[in-house]
């Protein structure tokens, strides 16, 4: 026996057919936000674009900073210390 939700879905499909089901995804996103008037949709889109542009600028600045920092670290002199190498000073006598 089907549980309540599946039974309701089955009855709906039998009466309306598969075309009566809502599309996959969040409502409004695929159809261009039909629940909003055109002016509000434009304002929302412009605000979203501005947010994304700010985020891209922040990430670009961070990448530039990290590149400069990495170049500075690479430019530092490397000490070629090897394990088991000869000590720079001799052992003191006890």
C-alpha positions as CSV (number, residue, x, y, z in Angstrom):
1,X,0.0,0.0,0.0
2,X,1.3,3.5,-0.8
3,X,1.7,6.0,1.9
4,X,-0.3,9.3,1.9
5,X,2.0,11.4,-0.2
6,X,2.7,8.9,-2.9
7,X,-1.0,8.1,-3.1
8,X,-1.9,11.8,-3.6
9,X,0.8,12.2,-6.2
10,X,-0.4,9.1,-8.1
11,X,-4.0,10.4,-8.1
12,X,-2.8,13.8,-9.3
13,X,-0.8,12.3,-12.2
14,X,-3.8,10.1,-13.1
15,X,-6.2,13.0,-13.2
16,X,-3.9,15.8,-14.6
17,X,-1.3,13.8,-16.5
18,X,2.5,14.3,-16.2
19,X,2.2,17.8,-17.8
20,X,0.3,19.0,-14.7
21,X,3.3,18.6,-12.5
22,X,5.4,21.7,-11.7
23,X,8.8,22.0,-13.4
24,X,12.0,20.9,-11.6
25,X,13.8,23.6,-9.6
26,X,12.9,26.6,-7.6
27,X,9.7,28.3,-8.7
28,X,10.2,31.5,-10.6
29,X,13.9,31.1,-11.5
30,X,13.6,29.3,-14.8
31,X,10.7,31.4,-16.0
32,X,12.4,34.7,-15.3
33,X,10.8,35.4,-11.9
34,X,7.2,35.8,-13.3
35,X,5.8,36.7,-9.8
36,X,7.6,40.0,-9.9
37,X,6.7,43.1,-11.9
38,X,9.2,44.0,-14.6
39,X,10.6,47.0,-12.7
40,X,11.2,45.1,-9.5
41,X,12.8,42.2,-11.5
42,X,15.1,44.7,-13.2
43,X,16.1,46.2,-9.8
44,X,16.7,42.8,-8.3
45,X,18.8,41.8,-11.3
46,X,20.9,45.0,-11.2
47,X,21.5,44.6,-7.4
48,X,22.6,41.0,-7.9
49,X,24.9,42.0,-10.7
50,X,26.4,44.7,-8.5
51,X,27.0,42.3,-5.7
52,X,28.7,39.8,-8.0
53,X,30.9,42.5,-9.5
54,X,32.0,43.6,-6.0
55,X,32.7,39.9,-5.1
56,X,34.8,39.5,-8.3
57,X,36.8,42.7,-7.5
58,X,37.4,41.5,-3.9
59,X,38.7,38.2,-5.1
60,X,40.9,39.8,-7.7
61,X,42.5,42.0,-5.1
62,X,43.1,39.0,-2.9
63,X,44.7,37.1,-5.7
64,X,47.0,40.0,-6.5
65,X,48.0,40.3,-2.8
66,X,48.7,36.5,-2.6
67,X,50.8,36.6,-5.8
68,X,52.9,39.4,-4.5
69,X,53.3,37.7,-1.1
70,X,54.3,34.5,-2.8
71,X,56.9,36.2,-4.9
72,X,58.4,37.8,-1.8
73,X,58.6,34.5,-0.1
74,X,60.2,32.9,-3.1
75,X,62.8,35.7,-3.3
76,X,64.0,35.0,0.3
77,X,67.3,33.3,0.5
78,X,66.9,29.6,1.1
79,X,69.2,27.9,3.7
80,X,70.4,24.6,2.2
81,X,70.3,22.7,5.5
82,X,70.5,19.0,5.0
83,X,69.8,16.5,7.7
84,X,73.0,14.8,8.9
85,X,75.3,17.4,7.5
86,X,78.5,18.7,9.2
87,X,77.8,21.0,12.1
88,X,79.0,24.5,11.8
89,X,80.7,24.4,15.2
90,X,82.6,21.6,16.8
91,X,81.4,19.9,20.0
92,X,82.7,21.3,23.2
93,X,84.6,19.0,25.5
94,X,82.7,18.1,28.7
